[in-house]
Amino acid sequence: MNQREIDEAEWKNPANWSGPGLFIFYFSKRDSRTWVPKSIPWMGWTVNLGKPAGAKWLIALFALPVLVLVIVLAASP
């Protein structure tokens, strides 16, 4: 089995997906990808939290709006 087949099998495995409603998280150490299609592909992409880069992306995506808000509030009179 090559890595592409492993990635596909891991993505299809329901045990790698968790979370309520739209806040669904993907975690697979065997999947080589950092960004993967959501469990419903037309809904976009999500990060693979099984990879260190995926966790860093998730933190950055949550921190960016907070940083922007702090800068805007600091710059306002």
C-alpha positions, 0 to 999 in steps of 0.5 A: 500500500502506497502513501496515497492509499494510506492517506485515503484509507485514513481519511475514510476512517470514521475513527479519525473524525471527531467533534459536534456539528460543523466543528469536526476535527481530523486526527491521523498520524498515518495520513501524510497531509497537513491539510485534508478535505473535510468529511463532506468535501464540498465544505472545504478543508481542515487541518490534520491535528495528528501532524505538528504542522496541523496543530500549529495551523489551528493555533494560528487560525484562532490567534489571528483574529484575536491579534487583529482585534488587539491591534485595532483596539490599540490603534483606536483613540 
